[in-house]
């Protein structure tokens, strides 16, 4: 690593390249990008084969991504499958977005909550909002959007009975919250058993090569495979993304400054997962992020801030991301206890000044600067920049009054 600041800038640039063409990559590189996000990549050998054949024959795969309009509000924890779908689209494959306006009436049995008062009117309202949110991840000019009510509303009872006689629900009842409910003799609405079955009917209609979703959808996807196989179709392949901690409390519609504040508190053990599931950072740099954090080569707060900027850039735009960063820092100064320090004349190095003004040793101050953990914010809040050189003269900073923000724990108010 040349220096932490350059590395952080490169990560932000790469991680925010949401339209990067991935179709020119070798299939092995594409698979590496896909696998790093997937908890289940099943069956792996068949996925390899499909991707190789797709490139060889110049024939895009049909990728199914379904979303039920249970709410009009997506959370950051909901979007890893969308990020994965966007990458597959940029690899040259065809995305079919299935809006589950029919299945939403039942509610996914493998989710920890059930929708209340969910009717067709509310579903339509949610669908419109979700459609706008999905634009941040997919090029809808190249997407097929289907609504499963267009066939599920018209399905005939004999067809349902015929399919039901061909599938086994034993495995299904061993998954999700079914075992606990059965053990406690709690009521299970029969409609809940129909949800994976209806998903299977969707797959029979769409005939996808691959289905994308979150890890809690795995069992429903396996039901889809079973049903497709039962009527002689080639069963879909499965890619489910890892769950992501601390993410379901953050709405993607939140104010950018609020998103920045929440992401800046992601714990150290989760940073790597957030980057691999939510950004465009390539596998090699993802490994570097993990190693550099563990080795203390980049400041934890600095890499959190880069992550926040990437996420806000996707949800809003780059200008909103930059503005949110400055506003976050201004709020940090406003709500923190600052230590006022008068500047002394003469050549004073930043590292020496910080060490003399705090309880940090010179080595600790220099390390914080070197790893990207020190920022300077002008008093008017319009200029924010990293301090990149321990030996730079603090008197060379152009403002007469400014703040030095040391990671997220100490703020110096400087007056010349």
DOVO-648384 format. One record per residue (C-alpha): residue number from 1; residue in one letter; x, y, z. Coordinates in nm, 2 decimals, decimal comma, padded with zeros to 4 digits, always signed. Layout:
N
+-----+------+--------+--------+--------+
!  nr ! rest !      X !      Y !      Z !
+-----+------+--------+--------+--------+
! NUM !    A !      X !      Y !      Z !
...
+-----+------+--------+--------+--------+
END
This chain:
416
+-----+------+--------+--------+--------+
!  nr ! rest !      X !      Y !      Z !
+-----+------+--------+--------+--------+
!   1 !    X ! +00,00 ! +00,00 ! +00,00 !
!   2 !    X ! +00,15 ! +00,34 ! -00,11 !
!   3 !    X ! -00,04 ! +00,53 ! +00,16 !
!   4 !    X ! -00,37 ! +00,51 ! +00,34 !
!   5 !    X ! -00,53 ! +00,82 ! +00,19 !
!   6 !    X ! -00,46 ! +00,71 ! -00,17 !
!   7 !    X ! -00,60 ! +00,36 ! -00,09 !
!   8 !    X ! -00,92 ! +00,51 ! +00,06 !
!   9 !    X ! -00,97 ! +00,73 ! -00,24 !
!  10 !    X ! -00,92 ! +00,44 ! -00,48 !
!  11 !    X ! -01,17 ! +00,23 ! -00,28 !
!  12 !    X ! -01,43 ! +00,51 ! -00,29 !
!  13 !    X ! -01,38 ! +00,55 ! -00,66 !
!  14 !    X ! -01,40 ! +00,17 ! -00,74 !
!  15 !    X ! -01,68 ! +00,11 ! -00,49 !
!  16 !    X ! -01,89 ! +00,39 ! -00,65 !
!  17 !    X ! -01,85 ! +00,27 ! -01,01 !
!  18 !    X ! -02,21 ! +00,14 ! -01,03 !
!  19 !    X ! -02,21 ! +00,12 ! -01,41 !
!  20 !    X ! -01,89 ! -00,06 ! -01,46 !
!  21 !    X ! -01,90 ! -00,30 ! -01,75 !
!  22 !    X ! -01,84 ! -00,65 ! -01,62 !
!  23 !    X ! -01,92 ! -00,83 ! -01,94 !
!  24 !    X ! -01,56 ! -00,81 ! -02,06 !
!  25 !    X ! -01,42 ! -01,01 ! -01,77 !
!  26 !    X ! -01,32 ! -01,37 ! -01,80 !
!  27 !    X ! -01,58 ! -01,61 ! -01,66 !
!  28 !    X ! -01,35 ! -01,70 ! -01,37 !
!  29 !    X ! -01,33 ! -01,34 ! -01,27 !
!  30 !    X ! -01,71 ! -01,30 ! -01,30 !
!  31 !    X ! -01,76 ! -01,61 ! -01,08 !
!  32 !    X ! -01,52 ! -01,47 ! -00,82 !
!  33 !    X ! -01,72 ! -01,15 ! -00,80 !
!  34 !    X ! -02,05 ! -01,34 ! -00,77 !
!  35 !    X ! -01,93 ! -01,60 ! -00,51 !
!  36 !    X ! -01,79 ! -01,34 ! -00,27 !
!  37 !    X ! -02,15 ! -01,22 ! -00,21 !
!  38 !    X ! -02,32 ! -01,56 ! -00,20 !
!  39 !    X ! -02,39 ! -01,78 ! +00,10 !
!  40 !    X ! -02,55 ! -02,04 ! -00,13 !
!  41 !    X ! -02,42 ! -02,09 ! -00,48 !
!  42 !    X ! -02,61 ! -02,40 ! -00,58 !
!  43 !    X ! -02,53 ! -02,63 ! -00,75 !
!  44 !    X ! -02,18 ! -02,47 ! -00,80 !
!  45 !    X ! -02,07 ! -02,69 ! -01,08 !
!  46 !    X ! -02,39 ! -02,62 ! -01,28 !
!  47 !    X ! -02,35 ! -02,25 ! -01,23 !
!  48 !    X ! -02,00 ! -02,27 ! -01,36 !
!  49 !    X ! -02,12 ! -02,46 ! -01,66 !
!  50 !    X ! -02,41 ! -02,22 ! -01,73 !
!  51 !    X ! -02,19 ! -01,92 ! -01,71 !
!  52 !    X ! -01,92 ! -02,07 ! -01,94 !
!  53 !    X ! -02,19 ! -02,18 ! -02,20 !
!  54 !    X ! -02,35 ! -01,83 ! -02,18 !
!  55 !    X ! -02,02 ! -01,66 ! -02,28 !
!  56 !    X ! -01,93 ! -01,93 ! -02,53 !
!  57 !    X ! -02,27 ! -01,91 ! -02,71 !
!  58 !    X ! -02,31 ! -01,53 ! -02,65 !
!  59 !    X ! -02,65 ! -01,61 ! -02,50 !
!  60 !    X ! -02,75 ! -01,42 ! -02,18 !
!  61 !    X ! -02,89 ! -01,62 ! -01,89 !
!  62 !    X ! -03,24 ! -01,54 ! -01,76 !
!  63 !    X ! -03,21 ! -01,42 ! -01,40 !
!  64 !    X ! -03,52 ! -01,41 ! -01,18 !
!  65 !    X ! -03,53 ! -01,16 ! -00,90 !
!  66 !    X ! -03,86 ! -01,14 ! -00,71 !
!  67 !    X ! -03,97 ! -00,88 ! -00,47 !
!  68 !    X ! -04,29 ! -00,87 ! -00,27 !
!  69 !    X ! -04,44 ! -00,52 ! -00,20 !
!  70 !    X ! -04,48 ! -00,59 ! +00,17 !
!  71 !    X ! -04,38 ! -00,23 ! +00,23 !
!  72 !    X ! -04,28 ! +00,07 ! +00,03 !
!  73 !    X ! -03,96 ! +00,11 ! +00,23 !
!  74 !    X ! -03,65 ! -00,10 ! +00,16 !
!  75 !    X ! -03,37 ! -00,12 ! +00,42 !
!  76 !    X ! -03,00 ! -00,15 ! +00,35 !
!  77 !    X ! -03,03 ! -00,51 ! +00,47 !
!  78 !    X ! -03,27 ! -00,58 ! +00,18 !
!  79 !    X ! -03,04 ! -00,47 ! -00,10 !
!  80 !    X ! -02,75 ! -00,72 ! -00,13 !
!  81 !    X ! -02,96 ! -00,93 ! -00,38 !
!  82 !    X ! -03,03 ! -00,62 ! -00,58 !
!  83 !    X ! -02,66 ! -00,53 ! -00,59 !
!  84 !    X ! -02,59 ! -00,89 ! -00,70 !
!  85 !    X ! -02,86 ! -00,86 ! -00,97 !
!  86 !    X ! -02,71 ! -00,54 ! -01,10 !
!  87 !    X ! -02,37 ! -00,71 ! -01,13 !
!  88 !    X ! -02,52 ! -01,00 ! -01,33 !
!  89 !    X ! -02,70 ! -00,75 ! -01,56 !
!  90 !    X ! -02,36 ! -00,57 ! -01,62 !
!  91 !    X ! -02,21 ! -00,91 ! -01,70 !
!  92 !    X ! -02,45 ! -00,93 ! -01,99 !
!  93 !    X ! -02,74 ! -01,13 ! -01,85 !
!  94 !    X ! -03,11 ! -01,07 ! -01,87 !
!  95 !    X ! -03,29 ! -00,97 ! -01,55 !
!  96 !    X ! -03,65 ! -01,05 ! -01,49 !
!  97 !    X ! -03,79 ! -00,85 ! -01,20 !
!  98 !    X ! -04,09 ! -01,03 ! -01,06 !
!  99 !    X ! -04,32 ! -00,80 ! -00,86 !
! 100 !    X ! -04,50 ! -01,04 ! -00,63 !
! 101 !    X ! -04,83 ! -00,85 ! -00,61 !
! 102 !    X ! -05,02 ! -01,19 ! -00,57 !
! 103 !    X ! -04,78 ! -01,36 ! -00,32 !
! 104 !    X ! -04,76 ! -01,04 ! -00,11 !
! 105 !    X ! -05,12 ! -01,11 ! +00,00 !
! 106 !    X ! -04,99 ! -01,42 ! +00,18 !
! 107 !    X ! -04,65 ! -01,28 ! +00,31 !
! 108 !    X ! -04,32 ! -01,47 ! +00,32 !
! 109 !    X ! -04,33 ! -01,74 ! +00,59 !
! 110 !    X ! -03,95 ! -01,72 ! +00,62 !
! 111 !    X ! -03,95 ! -01,35 ! +00,72 !
! 112 !    X ! -03,96 ! -01,26 ! +01,09 !
! 113 !    X ! -04,27 ! -01,04 ! +01,05 !
! 114 !    X ! -04,60 ! -01,06 ! +00,86 !
! 115 !    X ! -04,76 ! -00,77 ! +00,68 !
! 116 !    X ! -05,07 ! -00,63 ! +00,85 !
! 117 !    X ! -05,37 ! -00,49 ! +00,66 !
! 118 !    X ! -05,20 ! -00,56 ! +00,33 !
! 119 !    X ! -05,46 ! -00,53 ! +00,06 !
! 120 !    X ! -05,44 ! -00,48 ! -00,32 !
! 121 !    X ! -05,47 ! -00,10 ! -00,28 !
! 122 !    X ! -05,17 ! -00,09 ! -00,05 !
! 123 !    X ! -04,98 ! -00,33 ! -00,27 !
! 124 !    X ! -05,02 ! -00,10 ! -00,57 !
! 125 !    X ! -04,90 ! +00,20 ! -00,37 !
! 126 !    X ! -04,60 ! +00,00 ! -00,25 !
! 127 !    X ! -04,52 ! -00,12 ! -00,60 !
! 128 !    X ! -04,48 ! +00,23 ! -00,73 !
! 129 !    X ! -04,24 ! +00,33 ! -00,46 !
! 130 !    X ! -04,04 ! +00,01 ! -00,49 !
! 131 !    X ! -04,01 ! +00,06 ! -00,87 !
! 132 !    X ! -03,84 ! +00,40 ! -00,81 !
! 133 !    X ! -03,60 ! +00,25 ! -00,55 !
! 134 !    X ! -03,50 ! -00,03 ! -00,79 !
! 135 !    X ! -03,38 ! +00,22 ! -01,04 !
! 136 !    X ! -03,07 ! +00,27 ! -00,82 !
! 137 !    X ! -02,95 ! -00,08 ! -00,89 !
! 138 !    X ! -03,08 ! -00,19 ! -01,23 !
! 139 !    X ! -03,10 ! -00,05 ! -01,58 !
! 140 !    X ! -03,47 ! -00,08 ! -01,63 !
! 141 !    X ! -03,44 ! -00,01 ! -02,00 !
! 142 !    X ! -03,30 ! -00,37 ! -02,02 !
! 143 !    X ! -03,52 ! -00,53 ! -01,75 !
! 144 !    X ! -03,83 ! -00,74 ! -01,80 !
! 145 !    X ! -04,08 ! -00,65 ! -01,53 !
! 146 !    X ! -04,36 ! -00,90 ! -01,46 !
! 147 !    X ! -04,64 ! -00,92 ! -01,20 !
! 148 !    X ! -04,73 ! -01,26 ! -01,08 !
! 149 !    X ! -05,10 ! -01,17 ! -01,04 !
! 150 !    X ! -05,11 ! -01,18 ! -01,42 !
! 151 !    X ! -05,10 ! -01,56 ! -01,41 !
! 152 !    X ! -05,17 ! -01,66 ! -01,05 !
! 153 !    X ! -05,50 ! -01,48 ! -01,04 !
! 154 !    X ! -05,62 ! -01,70 ! -01,33 !
! 155 !    X ! -05,48 ! -02,04 ! -01,23 !
! 156 !    X ! -05,73 ! -02,32 ! -01,23 !
! 157 !    X ! -05,78 ! -02,56 ! -00,93 !
! 158 !    X ! -05,71 ! -02,88 ! -01,14 !
! 159 !    X ! -05,37 ! -02,73 ! -01,23 !
! 160 !    X ! -05,29 ! -02,66 ! -00,86 !
! 161 !    X ! -05,40 ! -03,00 ! -00,75 !
! 162 !    X ! -05,19 ! -03,17 ! -01,02 !
! 163 !    X ! -04,88 ! -02,98 ! -00,91 !
! 164 !    X ! -04,94 ! -03,03 ! -00,55 !
! 165 !    X ! -04,95 ! -03,41 ! -00,61 !
! 166 !    X ! -04,60 ! -03,39 ! -00,76 !
! 167 !    X ! -04,42 ! -03,21 ! -00,47 !
! 168 !    X ! -04,32 ! -03,30 ! -00,12 !
! 169 !    X ! -04,37 ! -03,05 ! +00,16 !
! 170 !    X ! -04,18 ! -03,26 ! +00,43 !
! 171 !    X ! -03,86 ! -03,06 ! +00,39 !
! 172 !    X ! -04,05 ! -02,73 ! +00,38 !
! 173 !    X ! -04,21 ! -02,80 ! +00,72 !
! 174 !    X ! -03,86 ! -02,85 ! +00,87 !
! 175 !    X ! -03,75 ! -02,50 ! +00,77 !
! 176 !    X ! -03,83 ! -02,14 ! +00,88 !
! 177 !    X ! -04,05 ! -02,09 ! +01,18 !
! 178 !    X ! -04,26 ! -02,40 ! +01,10 !
! 179 !    X ! -04,08 ! -02,64 ! +01,34 !
! 180 !    X ! -04,11 ! -02,40 ! +01,63 !
! 181 !    X ! -04,48 ! -02,33 ! +01,56 !
! 182 !    X ! -04,55 ! -02,70 ! +01,53 !
! 183 !    X ! -04,37 ! -02,78 ! +01,85 !
! 184 !    X ! -04,57 ! -02,51 ! +02,04 !
! 185 !    X ! -04,89 ! -02,62 ! +01,87 !
! 186 !    X ! -04,93 ! -02,27 ! +01,73 !
! 187 !    X ! -05,16 ! -02,20 ! +01,45 !
! 188 !    X ! -05,01 ! -02,20 ! +01,10 !
! 189 !    X ! -05,24 ! -02,04 ! +00,83 !
! 190 !    X ! -05,26 ! -02,28 ! +00,54 !
! 191 !    X ! -05,18 ! -01,99 ! +00,31 !
! 192 !    X ! -04,83 ! -01,99 ! +00,45 !
! 193 !    X ! -04,77 ! -02,34 ! +00,29 !
! 194 !    X ! -04,88 ! -02,19 ! -00,04 !
! 195 !    X ! -04,62 ! -01,92 ! -00,05 !
! 196 !    X ! -04,32 ! -02,14 ! -00,17 !
! 197 !    X ! -04,56 ! -02,33 ! -00,39 !
! 198 !    X ! -04,67 ! -02,00 ! -00,56 !
! 199 !    X ! -04,31 ! -01,91 ! -00,60 !
! 200 !    X ! -04,26 ! -02,24 ! -00,78 !
! 201 !    X ! -04,55 ! -02,16 ! -01,01 !
! 202 !    X ! -04,37 ! -01,83 ! -01,09 !
! 203 !    X ! -04,06 ! -02,02 ! -01,18 !
! 204 !    X ! -04,25 ! -02,26 ! -01,40 !
! 205 !    X ! -04,39 ! -01,96 ! -01,58 !
! 206 !    X ! -04,06 ! -01,76 ! -01,61 !
! 207 !    X ! -03,83 ! -02,06 ! -01,66 !
! 208 !    X ! -03,52 ! -01,88 ! -01,51 !
! 209 !    X ! -03,17 ! -02,01 ! -01,53 !
! 210 !    X ! -03,08 ! -01,86 ! -01,20 !
! 211 !    X ! -03,28 ! -01,71 ! -00,91 !
! 212 !    X ! -03,14 ! -01,44 ! -00,69 !
! 213 !    X ! -03,25 ! -01,37 ! -00,33 !
! 214 !    X ! -03,16 ! -01,33 ! +00,03 !
! 215 !    X ! -03,05 ! -01,63 ! +00,24 !
! 216 !    X ! -03,39 ! -01,66 ! +00,41 !
! 217 !    X ! -03,54 ! -01,74 ! +00,07 !
! 218 !    X ! -03,33 ! -02,05 ! +00,01 !
! 219 !    X ! -03,60 ! -02,30 ! +00,11 !
! 220 !    X ! -03,85 ! -02,15 ! -00,12 !
! 221 !    X ! -03,60 ! -02,16 ! -00,40 !
! 222 !    X ! -03,55 ! -02,53 ! -00,35 !
! 223 !    X ! -03,92 ! -02,57 ! -00,37 !
! 224 !    X ! -03,91 ! -02,39 ! -00,71 !
! 225 !    X ! -03,64 ! -02,63 ! -00,82 !
! 226 !    X ! -03,84 ! -02,93 ! -00,71 !
! 227 !    X ! -04,15 ! -02,81 ! -00,89 !
! 228 !    X ! -03,97 ! -02,73 ! -01,22 !
! 229 !    X ! -03,81 ! -03,07 ! -01,21 !
! 230 !    X ! -04,14 ! -03,24 ! -01,14 !
! 231 !    X ! -04,29 ! -03,12 ! -01,47 !
! 232 !    X ! -03,98 ! -03,18 ! -01,68 !
! 233 !    X ! -03,82 ! -02,84 ! -01,68 !
! 234 !    X ! -03,45 ! -02,78 ! -01,61 !
! 235 !    X ! -03,45 ! -02,66 ! -01,25 !
! 236 !    X ! -03,33 ! -02,31 ! -01,17 !
! 237 !    X ! -02,99 ! -02,25 ! -01,01 !
! 238 !    X ! -02,97 ! -02,06 ! -00,68 !
! 239 !    X ! -02,77 ! -01,76 ! -00,56 !
! 240 !    X ! -02,85 ! -01,63 ! -00,22 !
! 241 !    X ! -02,66 ! -01,35 ! -00,05 !
! 242 !    X ! -02,52 ! -01,34 ! +00,30 !
! 243 !    X ! -02,72 ! -01,17 ! +00,57 !
! 244 !    X ! -02,58 ! -00,83 ! +00,68 !
! 245 !    X ! -02,57 ! -00,73 ! +01,04 !
! 246 !    X ! -02,68 ! -00,38 ! +01,17 !
! 247 !    X ! -02,84 ! -00,30 ! +00,83 !
! 248 !    X ! -03,21 ! -00,35 ! +00,88 !
! 249 !    X ! -03,24 ! -00,04 ! +01,10 !
! 250 !    X ! -03,14 ! +00,19 ! +00,81 !
! 251 !    X ! -03,40 ! +00,28 ! +00,55 !
! 252 !    X ! -03,26 ! +00,36 ! +00,20 !
! 253 !    X ! -03,50 ! +00,65 ! +00,20 !
! 254 !    X ! -03,34 ! +00,80 ! +00,51 !
! 255 !    X ! -03,18 ! +01,15 ! +00,51 !
! 256 !    X ! -02,82 ! +01,12 ! +00,37 !
! 257 !    X ! -02,68 ! +01,26 ! +00,69 !
! 258 !    X ! -02,87 ! +01,01 ! +00,90 !
! 259 !    X ! -02,74 ! +00,73 ! +00,68 !
! 260 !    X ! -02,39 ! +00,86 ! +00,72 !
! 261 !    X ! -02,42 ! +00,87 ! +01,10 !
! 262 !    X ! -02,56 ! +00,52 ! +01,12 !
! 263 !    X ! -02,30 ! +00,36 ! +00,88 !
! 264 !    X ! -02,02 ! +00,54 ! +01,06 !
! 265 !    X ! -02,10 ! +00,32 ! +01,36 !
! 266 !    X ! -02,09 ! -00,02 ! +01,19 !
! 267 !    X ! -01,87 ! -00,25 ! +01,40 !
! 268 !    X ! -01,53 ! -00,36 ! +01,30 !
! 269 !    X ! -01,62 ! -00,72 ! +01,24 !
! 270 !    X ! -01,90 ! -00,62 ! +00,99 !
! 271 !    X ! -01,71 ! -00,37 ! +00,77 !
! 272 !    X ! -01,58 ! -00,63 ! +00,53 !
! 273 !    X ! -01,93 ! -00,78 ! +00,48 !
! 274 !    X ! -02,08 ! -00,44 ! +00,41 !
! 275 !    X ! -01,82 ! -00,37 ! +00,15 !
! 276 !    X ! -01,86 ! -00,70 ! -00,03 !
! 277 !    X ! -02,24 ! -00,70 ! -00,02 !
! 278 !    X ! -02,32 ! -00,34 ! -00,09 !
! 279 !    X ! -02,04 ! -00,19 ! -00,30 !
! 280 !    X ! -01,86 ! -00,24 ! -00,63 !
! 281 !    X ! -01,52 ! -00,30 ! -00,48 !
! 282 !    X ! -01,35 ! -00,59 ! -00,66 !
! 283 !    X ! -01,24 ! -00,91 ! -00,48 !
! 284 !    X ! -00,87 ! -00,82 ! -00,46 !
! 285 !    X ! -00,93 ! -00,48 ! -00,29 !
! 286 !    X ! -01,19 ! -00,64 ! -00,06 !
! 287 !    X ! -00,92 ! -00,87 ! +00,08 !
! 288 !    X ! -00,70 ! -00,57 ! +00,12 !
! 289 !    X ! -00,96 ! -00,39 ! +00,32 !
! 290 !    X ! -01,00 ! -00,68 ! +00,55 !
! 291 !    X ! -00,62 ! -00,72 ! +00,60 !
! 292 !    X ! -00,55 ! -00,35 ! +00,64 !
! 293 !    X ! -00,82 ! -00,31 ! +00,90 !
! 294 !    X ! -00,68 ! -00,61 ! +01,10 !
! 295 !    X ! -00,33 ! -00,49 ! +01,06 !
! 296 !    X ! -00,41 ! -00,13 ! +01,16 !
! 297 !    X ! -00,29 ! +00,01 ! +00,83 !
! 298 !    X ! -00,61 ! +00,21 ! +00,77 !
! 299 !    X ! -00,81 ! +00,39 ! +01,03 !
! 300 !    X ! -01,14 ! +00,22 ! +01,11 !
! 301 !    X ! -01,34 ! +00,54 ! +01,12 !
! 302 !    X ! -01,19 ! +00,65 ! +00,79 !
! 303 !    X ! -01,30 ! +00,33 ! +00,61 !
! 304 !    X ! -01,64 ! +00,36 ! +00,76 !
! 305 !    X ! -01,67 ! +00,71 ! +00,62 !
! 306 !    X ! -01,57 ! +00,58 ! +00,27 !
! 307 !    X ! -01,84 ! +00,31 ! +00,31 !
! 308 !    X ! -02,10 ! +00,57 ! +00,40 !
! 309 !    X ! -02,01 ! +00,78 ! +00,10 !
! 310 !    X ! -02,04 ! +00,49 ! -00,14 !
! 311 !    X ! -02,38 ! +00,39 ! +00,00 !
! 312 !    X ! -02,52 ! +00,74 ! -00,02 !
! 313 !    X ! -02,38 ! +00,79 ! -00,37 !
! 314 !    X ! -02,59 ! +00,48 ! -00,48 !
! 315 !    X ! -02,90 ! +00,59 ! -00,30 !
! 316 !    X ! -02,88 ! +00,95 ! -00,40 !
! 317 !    X ! -02,58 ! +01,09 ! -00,60 !
! 318 !    X ! -02,21 ! +01,19 ! -00,55 !
! 319 !    X ! -02,30 ! +01,55 ! -00,46 !
! 320 !    X ! -02,54 ! +01,43 ! -00,18 !
! 321 !    X ! -02,26 ! +01,20 ! -00,06 !
! 322 !    X ! -02,01 ! +01,48 ! -00,03 !
! 323 !    X ! -02,25 ! +01,71 ! +00,13 !
! 324 !    X ! -02,36 ! +01,45 ! +00,38 !
! 325 !    X ! -01,99 ! +01,39 ! +00,48 !
! 326 !    X ! -01,94 ! +01,76 ! +00,56 !
! 327 !    X ! -02,28 ! +01,78 ! +00,74 !
! 328 !    X ! -02,19 ! +01,47 ! +00,94 !
! 329 !    X ! -01,86 ! +01,62 ! +01,05 !
! 330 !    X ! -02,03 ! +01,95 ! +01,14 !
! 331 !    X ! -02,28 ! +01,77 ! +01,35 !
! 332 !    X ! -01,99 ! +01,57 ! +01,51 !
! 333 !    X ! -01,82 ! +01,90 ! +01,61 !
! 334 !    X ! -02,14 ! +02,06 ! +01,72 !
! 335 !    X ! -02,24 ! +01,77 ! +01,95 !
! 336 !    X ! -01,89 ! +01,69 ! +02,09 !
! 337 !    X ! -01,68 ! +01,85 ! +02,35 !
! 338 !    X ! -01,40 ! +02,04 ! +02,18 !
! 339 !    X ! -01,06 ! +02,14 ! +02,32 !
! 340 !    X ! -00,95 ! +02,49 ! +02,22 !
! 341 !    X ! -00,59 ! +02,52 ! +02,13 !
! 342 !    X ! -00,40 ! +02,83 ! +02,03 !
! 343 !    X ! -00,15 ! +02,81 ! +01,74 !
! 344 !    X ! +00,21 ! +02,89 ! +01,81 !
! 345 !    X ! +00,43 ! +03,07 ! +01,56 !
! 346 !    X ! +00,71 ! +02,90 ! +01,37 !
! 347 !    X ! +00,73 ! +02,57 ! +01,19 !
! 348 !    X ! +00,51 ! +02,32 ! +01,38 !
! 349 !    X ! +00,44 ! +01,98 ! +01,23 !
! 350 !    X ! +00,09 ! +01,84 ! +01,24 !
! 351 !    X ! +00,20 ! +01,52 ! +01,42 !
! 352 !    X ! +00,39 ! +01,72 ! +01,68 !
! 353 !    X ! +00,11 ! +01,96 ! +01,73 !
! 354 !    X ! -00,15 ! +01,69 ! +01,79 !
! 355 !    X ! +00,08 ! +01,50 ! +02,03 !
! 356 !    X ! +00,15 ! +01,83 ! +02,22 !
! 357 !    X ! -00,22 ! +01,91 ! +02,24 !
! 358 !    X ! -00,35 ! +01,57 ! +02,35 !
! 359 !    X ! -00,25 ! +01,26 ! +02,55 !
! 360 !    X ! -00,14 ! +01,09 ! +02,23 !
! 361 !    X ! +00,23 ! +01,01 ! +02,19 !
! 362 !    X ! +00,40 ! +01,14 ! +01,88 !
! 363 !    X ! +00,41 ! +00,79 ! +01,73 !
! 364 !    X ! +00,03 ! +00,75 ! +01,79 !
! 365 !    X ! -00,04 ! +01,09 ! +01,64 !
! 366 !    X ! +00,17 ! +01,02 ! +01,33 !
! 367 !    X ! +00,00 ! +00,68 ! +01,29 !
! 368 !    X ! -00,35 ! +00,83 ! +01,30 !
! 369 !    X ! -00,25 ! +01,08 ! +01,03 !
! 370 !    X ! -00,08 ! +00,81 ! +00,82 !
! 371 !    X ! -00,38 ! +00,57 ! +00,84 !
! 372 !    X ! -00,63 ! +00,84 ! +00,74 !
! 373 !    X ! -00,77 ! +00,91 ! +01,08 !
! 374 !    X ! -00,73 ! +01,29 ! +01,10 !
! 375 !    X ! -00,95 ! +01,55 ! +00,92 !
! 376 !    X ! -00,94 ! +01,93 ! +00,92 !
! 377 !    X ! -01,27 ! +02,12 ! +00,90 !
! 378 !    X ! -01,29 ! +02,49 ! +00,84 !
! 379 !    X ! -01,48 ! +02,69 ! +01,09 !
! 380 !    X ! -01,74 ! +02,78 ! +00,83 !
! 381 !    X ! -01,80 ! +02,41 ! +00,76 !
! 382 !    X ! -01,73 ! +02,45 ! +00,38 !
! 383 !    X ! -01,39 ! +02,29 ! +00,36 !
! 384 !    X ! -01,32 ! +01,93 ! +00,48 !
! 385 !    X ! -00,99 ! +01,75 ! +00,41 !
! 386 !    X ! -00,78 ! +01,47 ! +00,53 !
! 387 !    X ! -00,45 ! +01,56 ! +00,70 !
! 388 !    X ! -00,21 ! +01,35 ! +00,49 !
! 389 !    X ! +00,14 ! +01,45 ! +00,60 !
! 390 !    X ! +00,26 ! +01,42 ! +00,96 !
! 391 !    X ! +00,55 ! +01,66 ! +00,88 !
! 392 !    X ! +00,34 ! +01,93 ! +00,71 !
! 393 !    X ! +00,35 ! +02,27 ! +00,88 !
! 394 !    X ! +00,02 ! +02,33 ! +01,06 !
! 395 !    X ! +00,06 ! +02,71 ! +01,00 !
! 396 !    X ! +00,04 ! +02,64 ! +00,63 !
! 397 !    X ! -00,33 ! +02,56 ! +00,67 !
! 398 !    X ! -00,51 ! +02,86 ! +00,51 !
! 399 !    X ! -00,78 ! +02,91 ! +00,77 !
! 400 !    X ! -00,74 ! +03,12 ! +01,08 !
! 401 !    X ! -00,98 ! +02,91 ! +01,27 !
! 402 !    X ! -01,05 ! +02,54 ! +01,21 !
! 403 !    X ! -01,11 ! +02,21 ! +01,37 !
! 404 !    X ! -00,89 ! +01,90 ! +01,38 !
! 405 !    X ! -01,11 ! +01,59 ! +01,40 !
! 406 !    X ! -00,91 ! +01,29 ! +01,53 !
! 407 !    X ! -01,09 ! +00,98 ! +01,43 !
! 408 !    X ! -01,43 ! +01,01 ! +01,59 !
! 409 !    X ! -01,31 ! +01,06 ! +01,95 !
! 410 !    X ! -01,13 ! +01,39 ! +01,98 !
! 411 !    X ! -01,18 ! +01,74 ! +01,84 !
! 412 !    X ! -00,94 ! +02,03 ! +01,86 !
! 413 !    X ! -01,06 ! +02,38 ! +01,80 !
! 414 !    X ! -00,76 ! +02,57 ! +01,65 !
! 415 !    X ! -00,71 ! +02,95 ! +01,65 !
! 416 !    X ! -00,41 ! +03,11 ! +01,48 !
+-----+------+--------+--------+--------+
END
